Amino acid sequence: MSTDITTAGTVTIGGDLTVGTIGYGAMQLTGPKTWGEYPDHDKGVALLREVIAEGVTFIDTADVYGPHSNEELIKEALHPYPDNLVIASKGGFLRGGPEYNDMGATGNKWYLRQAAYMSMRRLGVDQIDLYYLHTPAFTDTPFEQAVETLAAMKQDGMIRHIGLSNVSADQLLTALAITDIAAVTVHYNVAVRLGAAVRSVAEDKGIVFSPWHPGAVPGGEEGAPLHAVIDPIAAKYDATPQQIALAWQLHRTPNTLPIPGTTSVQHLRENLAAARIQLADEEVAAITALAPEQS
């Protein structure tokens, strides 16, 4: 059965790429700690094909996922791509080994250009629809220069639109003074509002806001206050708390594009079904009040 999220609303990236309001984050289709290939290769291919069959039109990946194996898996599973599929990738992180503390970052012009070209090659495309600067945490290059590099890549036709990942609101405003920014992705959900200030700027400027870990609801003692509010709402809509968390994202920000990831077809369908949950204004407000909107 198809979830057919195309009936549940759309969001437009950069004024010309219209996609369904819930995308798919492919990061989980890698090995442990996002290192190496996804252990069940055939299952990964089948899941990506199910993502398309369920009506998803936006997939988020990055060169550092694997590294490289995530993009390669997407190409193997889906190329040639449907005409309406938009793929976002990212560059800027370096991976020197299998542990998270083996990661570094660079804003070097030549590295970012090479990274984008290699992502194009792995994905089998001549231009990347949406290319994010994956992190601003590098120290080898001024942030402004890295943004200028992406602007030149867009001018050269390597990338169609520019995105920023894990930036601050001030960095987003700095980038906007240099070039158009089509999308931002940050950590923002019912429990974690680290991206709240970025969300506000994105909403004000008409930039697509793509929260990661968008449907996460903590469990245990930490999550008890959240579940006290969310669980009754979930029961009312015959939904899971995670579905309510995703529905809240869509109600909270008109130009939002959450990218939940999963390795389960059932969970994929549950995520997409959240797009059709119509929360009442007071329910949205009650969930919004569960965590401070940190700047």
C-alpha positions as CSV (number, residue, x, y, z in Angstrom):
1,M,0.0,0.0,0.0
2,S,1.4,3.4,-0.9
3,T,1.3,6.2,1.6
4,D,1.1,8.7,-1.2
5,I,2.5,11.7,0.6
6,T,2.1,13.8,-2.5
7,T,-1.4,14.5,-1.2
8,A,-0.1,15.8,2.1
9,G,1.6,19.0,1.1
10,T,4.8,20.2,-0.5
11,V,7.7,22.6,0.1
12,T,9.7,24.3,-2.6
13,I,13.5,24.5,-2.4
14,G,15.2,27.5,-4.0
15,G,12.0,28.6,-5.8
16,D,12.0,25.7,-8.3
17,L,12.4,22.3,-6.7
18,T,9.1,21.2,-5.2
19,V,9.1,18.1,-3.0
20,G,6.8,16.3,-0.5
21,T,6.9,17.7,3.1
22,I,8.6,14.7,4.6
23,G,11.9,13.5,3.0
24,Y,14.2,10.6,3.8
25,G,17.5,10.9,5.6
26,A,19.7,8.0,4.3
27,M,22.4,8.2,7.0
28,Q,21.3,5.1,8.8
29,L,22.1,3.0,5.6
30,T,25.7,2.7,6.6
31,G,27.8,0.6,9.0
32,P,28.2,1.2,12.8
33,K,28.9,4.8,13.7
34,T,28.2,5.8,10.1
35,W,31.3,3.9,9.0
36,G,31.4,1.4,6.1
37,E,28.7,-0.1,4.1
38,Y,25.3,-1.0,5.4
39,P,25.6,-4.6,6.6
40,D,22.5,-5.9,4.8
41,H,23.2,-4.6,1.3
42,D,20.1,-6.1,-0.4
43,K,17.8,-4.8,2.3
44,G,19.3,-1.3,1.9
45,V,18.6,-1.4,-1.8
46,A,15.1,-2.6,-1.3
47,L,14.4,0.0,1.4
48,L,15.5,2.9,-0.9
49,R,13.3,1.6,-3.6
50,E,10.4,1.4,-1.2
51,V,11.1,5.0,-0.2
52,I,10.4,6.0,-3.8
53,A,7.4,3.7,-4.1
54,E,5.9,5.4,-1.0
55,G,6.1,8.7,-2.8
56,V,9.1,10.4,-1.2
57,T,10.7,13.0,-3.5
58,F,13.6,14.2,-1.3
59,I,16.6,12.1,-0.1
60,D,19.3,13.5,2.1
61,T,22.8,12.0,2.0
62,A,26.5,13.2,2.5
63,D,29.9,12.2,1.3
64,V,31.0,11.4,4.9
65,Y,28.2,8.8,5.3
66,G,30.3,5.6,5.0
67,P,32.3,7.6,3.8
68,H,31.0,7.4,0.2
69,S,29.1,4.1,0.5
70,N,25.8,5.9,1.2
71,E,25.9,7.8,-2.1
72,E,26.9,4.7,-3.9
73,L,24.1,2.7,-2.5
74,I,21.6,5.4,-3.6
75,K,22.9,5.3,-7.1
76,E,22.8,1.5,-7.2
77,A,19.2,1.4,-5.9
78,L,17.6,4.2,-7.7
79,H,19.6,5.3,-10.8
80,P,18.2,6.3,-13.3
81,Y,16.3,8.6,-10.9
82,P,12.6,9.5,-11.1
83,D,12.2,13.0,-12.7
84,N,10.7,14.4,-9.5
85,L,13.4,13.1,-7.1
86,V,15.6,15.7,-5.4
87,I,18.9,14.5,-3.8
88,A,20.8,16.6,-1.4
89,S,24.4,15.9,-0.4
90,K,27.0,17.6,1.8
91,G,30.7,18.2,2.0
92,G,33.2,19.5,4.5
93,F,33.6,16.7,7.0
94,L,36.7,14.5,7.0
95,R,36.7,10.9,8.3
96,G,40.0,9.6,9.4
97,G,38.8,6.3,10.9
98,P,35.8,4.4,12.3
99,E,35.3,6.3,15.5
100,Y,33.3,9.6,15.7
101,N,36.4,11.2,17.3
102,D,38.2,10.4,14.0
103,M,36.3,13.2,12.3
104,G,37.6,16.6,11.3
105,A,36.5,19.4,9.0
106,T,37.8,21.6,6.3
107,G,36.5,24.6,4.3
108,N,39.3,24.5,1.8
109,K,38.1,25.6,-1.6
110,W,39.8,22.8,-3.6
111,Y,38.6,20.1,-1.2
112,L,35.0,21.3,-1.3
113,R,35.1,21.4,-5.1
114,Q,36.6,18.0,-5.3
115,A,34.1,16.7,-2.8
116,A,31.2,17.9,-4.9
117,Y,32.6,16.5,-8.1
118,M,33.1,13.1,-6.4
119,S,29.6,13.1,-5.0
120,M,28.3,13.8,-8.5
121,R,30.3,10.8,-9.8
122,R,29.1,8.5,-7.0
123,L,25.5,9.6,-7.4
124,G,25.6,9.5,-11.2
125,V,24.5,13.1,-11.8
126,D,25.9,16.1,-13.7
127,Q,24.7,18.5,-11.0
128,I,23.8,18.2,-7.4
129,D,20.3,19.5,-6.7
130,L,21.1,20.8,-3.2
131,Y,24.6,20.9,-1.8
132,Y,25.2,21.6,1.9
133,L,28.3,22.9,3.6
134,H,28.1,20.1,6.2
135,T,29.7,22.0,9.1
136,P,31.1,25.4,10.0
137,A,33.5,23.8,12.5
138,F,36.6,24.0,10.3
139,T,39.5,26.3,11.4
140,D,41.5,26.3,8.2
141,T,39.4,28.7,6.2
142,P,37.2,31.7,7.1
143,F,33.5,30.7,7.1
144,E,32.8,33.5,4.5
145,Q,35.4,32.0,2.1
146,A,33.7,28.6,2.3
147,V,30.4,30.1,1.5
148,E,32.0,32.0,-1.5
149,T,33.3,28.6,-2.7
150,L,29.8,27.2,-2.8
151,A,28.5,30.3,-4.5
152,A,31.2,29.8,-7.2
153,M,30.3,26.1,-7.5
154,K,26.7,27.2,-8.1
155,Q,27.8,29.7,-10.7
156,D,29.8,27.0,-12.4
157,G,26.8,24.7,-12.6
158,M,28.1,22.0,-10.2
159,I,25.3,22.5,-7.8
160,R,21.8,23.9,-8.3
161,H,21.2,25.3,-4.8
162,I,23.2,25.9,-1.7
163,G,22.5,24.7,1.8
164,L,24.0,25.1,5.2
165,S,24.2,22.5,7.9
166,N,24.7,22.9,11.7
167,V,25.3,26.7,11.5
168,S,24.2,29.4,13.9
169,A,21.7,32.1,13.1
170,D,24.5,34.6,12.8
171,Q,26.4,32.4,10.3
172,L,23.2,32.0,8.3
173,L,22.8,35.7,8.1
174,T,26.4,36.2,7.2
175,A,26.0,33.6,4.4
176,L,22.8,35.3,3.1
177,A,24.8,38.5,2.7
178,I,27.1,36.6,0.3
179,T,24.7,34.4,-1.7
180,D,21.3,32.8,-1.8
181,I,20.8,30.0,0.7
182,A,18.0,27.6,-0.2
183,A,17.9,25.3,2.8
184,V,19.4,24.8,6.3
185,T,19.5,21.7,8.4
186,V,20.0,21.7,12.1
187,H,19.2,19.6,15.2
188,Y,15.6,20.6,16.2
189,N,12.8,18.5,17.6
190,V,10.3,18.3,20.5
191,A,13.1,17.8,23.1
192,V,16.1,19.6,21.5
193,R,15.8,23.2,20.2
194,L,19.4,23.9,19.4
195,G,18.3,25.1,16.0
196,A,15.6,27.4,17.2
197,A,17.3,30.7,16.2
198,V,18.1,29.3,12.8
199,R,14.5,28.1,12.4
200,S,13.3,31.7,13.0
201,V,15.7,33.2,10.5
202,A,14.8,30.5,7.9
203,E,11.1,31.2,8.4
204,D,11.6,35.0,8.1
205,K,13.7,34.6,4.9
206,G,11.7,31.9,3.2
207,I,14.5,29.3,3.5
208,V,13.6,25.6,3.7
209,F,14.2,24.4,7.3
210,S,15.2,20.7,7.4
211,P,15.5,19.5,11.0
212,W,17.4,16.3,11.6
213,H,16.3,13.8,14.2
214,P,13.0,15.4,13.6
215,G,10.7,12.8,15.2
216,A,12.9,11.8,18.2
217,V,11.1,11.6,21.5
218,P,13.4,10.6,24.4
219,G,12.3,7.8,26.7
220,G,12.9,7.0,30.3
221,E,13.0,9.6,33.1
222,E,14.3,12.3,30.7
223,G,11.3,11.9,28.4
224,A,8.6,11.5,31.0
225,P,7.5,15.2,30.9
226,L,7.3,15.1,27.1
227,H,5.4,11.8,27.0
228,A,2.9,13.2,29.6
229,V,1.9,15.8,26.9
230,I,2.5,13.9,23.7
231,D,1.1,10.5,24.5
232,P,-2.5,11.6,25.1
233,I,-2.4,13.5,21.8
234,A,-1.0,10.4,20.1
235,A,-3.8,8.3,21.5
236,K,-6.4,10.8,20.2
237,Y,-5.1,10.4,16.6
238,D,-4.3,6.7,16.9
239,A,-0.7,7.6,16.3
240,T,2.7,7.0,17.8
241,P,4.5,9.7,19.8
242,Q,7.1,9.9,17.0
243,Q,4.3,10.6,14.5
244,I,3.0,13.4,16.6
245,A,6.5,14.8,16.9
246,L,6.8,14.8,13.1
247,A,3.3,16.3,12.7
248,W,4.4,19.1,15.2
249,Q,7.3,19.9,12.9
250,L,5.0,20.4,10.0
251,H,2.7,22.6,12.0
252,R,5.5,24.5,13.7
253,T,7.2,25.8,10.5
254,P,5.4,26.3,7.2
255,N,8.6,25.8,5.1
256,T,9.9,22.8,7.0
257,L,11.3,19.6,5.4
258,P,12.0,17.0,8.1
259,I,14.3,14.1,7.0
260,P,13.6,11.2,9.4
261,G,15.8,8.2,8.7
262,T,15.0,4.5,9.2
263,T,16.0,1.0,8.1
264,S,12.4,-0.3,8.5
265,V,9.7,-0.1,5.9
266,Q,7.0,-0.1,8.6
267,H,8.7,2.9,10.3
268,L,9.1,4.6,6.9
269,R,5.3,4.4,6.3
270,E,4.6,5.6,9.9
271,N,6.8,8.6,9.3
272,L,5.1,9.5,6.0
273,A,1.7,9.0,7.5
274,A,2.5,11.8,10.0
275,A,2.1,14.3,7.2
276,R,-1.7,13.8,7.3
277,I,-2.2,14.4,11.0
278,Q,-3.9,17.7,11.6
279,L,-3.0,18.9,15.1
280,A,-5.1,21.5,16.8
281,D,-3.5,24.9,17.5
282,E,-3.5,24.2,21.3
283,E,-1.8,20.9,20.8
284,V,0.9,22.5,18.7
285,A,1.4,25.1,21.4
286,A,1.5,22.5,24.2
287,I,4.3,20.6,22.4
288,T,6.2,23.8,21.6
289,A,6.2,24.7,25.3
290,L,7.9,21.5,26.3
291,A,11.4,22.8,25.7
292,P,13.0,26.2,25.6
293,E,13.7,27.8,22.3
294,Q,17.4,28.2,22.8
295,S,19.4,30.6,20.6
